[in-house]
Amino acid sequence: MTGPPIQPARPSLPPAESWLEGVPTPEQQRQDRYAVAAFVTSLPGLVPIAVVLAGVALRRIRRTGGRGKRFAYGALAISLGWVIAIGVAVTLNLVGEHRAGIGRTVSIAQVSVGRCFDADLDAETLRLVRIADCAVSHTGEAYARVRASIAGLSSAQTGTVATQQCATAFVDFIGKPYERSELDMYYVVLEDHAVADGNVLCLVGMPGTRLTGTMRGSQR
């Protein structure tokens, strides 16, 4: 008695799609374009853009399993470095301004040579000024201290002597004689007798116009 024919045993083939398990798809093999863009924009310090692109990249990578985490995290690290550097620079600038007295209100006689200030130059009497950064908009600058023999002189005589001394320093500082300059010159008598470091403070400004930068060598 014969039975049914014996069929050769063949192992069943797994579903075709299972053959691809563990093999990255073309999309997974490529670096995520948002991660690359985040890294590129972080290098010149475009921090807000880099952080947003890195966040988008990390979400896409988690969802698709793609590549680019190093670029995304690198962009975040560089952005953090920029934030720290900017914070340090701002802090140092504020400390420098504080040490320089910028923003402080002082008597006009306390303004040192080389300092710029803000004040109403049209005022009939100028007593107080606010120290300003010469690099930004300001109204005046102290450019010299000169020695003038004014002891015992009348107000008119004092003005003449002080003007002559400041005018001499004006040429050296501005590079143009006061008579041909568009700038105005002012003086403050610090002491009534000549002293080694000067007893008259010379100032330059232009009423109604704000200056930017030092007037040294400006030829204005």
VMD Tcl script that draws the C-alpha trace (Angstrom):
set ca {
  {0.00 0.00 0.00}
  {1.46 3.21 -1.03}
  {0.99 6.51 0.75}
  {0.96 10.07 -0.56}
  {4.16 11.17 -2.26}
  {6.70 12.61 0.06}
  {7.38 16.26 -0.67}
  {10.93 17.54 -0.14}
  {11.07 19.77 2.87}
  {11.80 23.41 1.92}
  {12.21 26.12 4.46}
  {9.54 28.72 4.13}
  {10.79 32.01 2.80}
  {10.34 35.02 5.01}
  {8.24 37.89 3.69}
  {10.17 39.94 1.22}
  {9.96 43.05 3.29}
  {11.72 41.37 6.20}
  {14.86 41.07 4.09}
  {15.25 44.84 4.37}
  {15.28 44.91 8.15}
  {18.39 46.72 9.36}
  {19.24 48.03 5.89}
  {18.99 51.84 5.85}
  {16.76 53.35 3.21}
  {18.18 56.05 0.90}
  {16.43 58.67 3.04}
  {18.11 57.32 6.18}
  {21.53 57.28 4.53}
  {21.48 60.98 3.71}
  {22.39 63.68 6.20}
  {19.29 65.58 7.20}
  {19.29 68.84 5.26}
  {17.92 70.80 8.23}
  {20.77 69.54 10.42}
  {23.34 70.58 7.84}
  {21.66 73.98 7.45}
  {21.63 74.43 11.23}
  {25.35 73.74 11.45}
  {26.17 76.10 8.58}
  {24.10 78.97 9.98}
  {25.55 78.53 13.46}
  {29.11 79.20 12.30}
  {28.63 82.94 11.52}
  {26.57 83.37 14.70}
  {23.02 83.27 13.29}
  {21.93 81.77 16.58}
  {18.10 82.06 16.37}
  {18.01 80.50 12.89}
  {20.49 77.77 13.80}
  {18.58 76.78 16.96}
  {15.25 76.55 15.10}
  {16.77 74.49 12.28}
  {18.50 72.17 14.76}
  {15.22 71.60 16.60}
  {13.44 70.77 13.35}
  {16.29 68.46 12.33}
  {16.23 66.48 15.58}
  {12.48 65.96 15.34}
  {12.81 64.75 11.74}
  {15.70 62.44 12.62}
  {13.74 60.86 15.50}
  {10.81 60.28 13.17}
  {12.68 58.96 10.12}
  {15.79 57.49 11.70}
  {17.92 59.60 9.39}
  {21.43 60.87 9.95}
  {22.57 64.31 11.07}
  {22.42 64.30 14.86}
  {26.05 65.36 15.04}
  {25.39 68.36 12.83}
  {22.29 69.31 14.82}
  {23.96 68.98 18.22}
  {27.06 70.69 16.87}
  {24.90 73.63 15.77}
  {23.39 73.86 19.25}
  {26.83 73.75 20.88}
  {28.21 76.46 18.59}
  {25.10 78.59 19.18}
  {25.59 78.25 22.93}
  {29.20 79.34 22.48}
  {28.04 82.44 20.60}
  {25.53 83.29 23.33}
  {28.23 82.99 26.00}
  {30.70 85.06 23.97}
  {28.13 87.80 23.35}
  {27.18 87.82 27.02}
  {30.82 88.17 28.07}
  {31.39 90.97 25.53}
  {28.34 92.89 26.73}
  {29.38 92.47 30.34}
  {32.91 93.67 29.66}
  {31.56 96.64 27.71}
  {29.26 97.61 30.56}
  {32.10 97.25 33.05}
  {34.33 99.37 30.80}
  {31.69 102.06 30.49}
  {31.19 102.06 34.24}
  {34.91 102.47 34.84}
  {35.07 105.23 32.23}
  {32.19 107.01 33.92}
  {30.04 106.93 30.80}
  {26.52 108.02 31.63}
  {27.60 109.74 34.84}
  {26.62 113.37 35.40}
  {29.51 115.55 36.54}
  {30.46 119.18 36.81}
  {31.81 120.60 33.56}
  {35.08 121.30 35.36}
  {35.46 117.57 36.10}
  {35.50 116.52 32.47}
  {38.97 115.22 31.66}
  {40.78 115.76 28.37}
  {39.73 113.22 25.78}
  {36.27 112.77 27.27}
  {33.10 113.45 25.28}
  {29.90 114.66 26.89}
  {26.26 115.54 26.39}
  {24.99 118.96 27.40}
  {22.94 121.88 26.16}
  {25.61 124.05 24.55}
  {23.04 126.80 24.00}
  {22.44 127.13 27.73}
  {23.34 130.50 29.20}
  {25.17 128.77 32.05}
  {26.60 125.29 31.69}
  {27.41 123.60 34.96}
  {26.63 119.89 34.58}
  {27.25 117.49 31.72}
  {26.77 113.78 31.18}
  {29.86 111.79 30.17}
  {29.32 110.11 26.78}
  {31.07 107.56 24.62}
  {32.96 109.43 21.89}
  {32.15 106.66 19.41}
  {28.42 107.44 19.55}
  {26.44 110.64 19.17}
  {27.42 113.40 21.62}
  {27.46 117.19 21.84}
  {30.98 118.08 22.90}
  {34.53 116.97 23.64}
  {37.24 118.21 25.99}
  {40.36 118.50 23.89}
  {43.01 120.28 26.00}
  {44.05 121.87 29.29}
  {46.14 124.97 28.81}
  {48.04 127.30 31.12}
  {46.84 130.89 31.13}
  {48.06 133.74 33.30}
  {44.74 135.24 34.30}
  {45.27 136.14 37.95}
  {43.98 139.65 38.59}
  {42.44 140.04 35.12}
  {38.90 141.24 34.45}
  {36.33 138.86 33.01}
  {36.82 140.29 29.52}
  {40.60 140.01 29.77}
  {40.33 136.48 31.13}
  {38.14 135.53 28.17}
  {40.64 136.94 25.71}
  {43.62 135.15 27.23}
  {41.75 131.84 27.62}
  {40.43 132.02 24.05}
  {43.92 132.64 22.67}
  {45.40 129.69 24.54}
  {42.56 127.34 23.60}
  {42.73 128.51 19.96}
  {46.39 127.51 19.83}
  {45.53 124.05 21.14}
  {42.54 123.94 18.75}
  {44.81 124.02 15.69}
  {46.89 121.13 17.01}
  {43.80 119.08 17.86}
  {41.44 119.77 14.96}
  {44.06 120.44 12.30}
  {42.47 123.72 11.23}
  {42.57 127.23 12.71}
  {39.59 128.09 14.86}
  {38.75 131.07 12.64}
  {38.16 128.77 9.66}
  {36.49 125.90 11.54}
  {32.81 125.06 11.55}
  {33.14 123.96 15.17}
  {32.67 126.19 18.19}
  {35.19 126.48 21.00}
  {34.49 126.86 24.71}
  {36.61 127.16 27.81}
  {36.24 126.58 31.54}
  {38.53 128.37 34.01}
  {39.61 125.81 36.59}
  {41.95 128.02 38.63}
  {42.86 131.68 38.52}
  {46.59 130.96 38.41}
  {48.59 128.92 35.97}
  {49.46 125.38 37.07}
  {51.64 122.70 35.50}
  {48.79 120.63 34.05}
  {46.78 123.65 32.92}
  {44.22 125.87 34.58}
  {41.85 126.29 31.62}
  {39.85 123.43 30.10}
  {39.22 123.74 26.36}
  {36.10 122.22 24.82}
  {34.79 121.83 21.29}
  {31.24 121.36 20.04}
  {28.61 122.59 17.63}
  {25.30 123.86 19.05}
  {22.32 122.21 17.38}
  {24.47 119.45 15.88}
  {25.55 116.18 17.41}
  {29.03 114.86 16.79}
  {30.13 111.27 16.21}
  {33.66 110.16 16.94}
  {36.49 112.25 18.26}
  {37.17 115.56 16.53}
  {40.92 114.98 16.71}
  {42.35 115.58 13.23}
  {38.87 115.98 11.73}
  {39.82 119.16 9.82}
  {36.29 120.43 10.41}
}
mol new
graphics top color blue
foreach p $ca { graphics top sphere $p radius 0.5 }
foreach p [lrange $ca 0 end-1] q [lrange $ca 1 end] { graphics top cylinder $p $q radius 0.2 }
display resetview
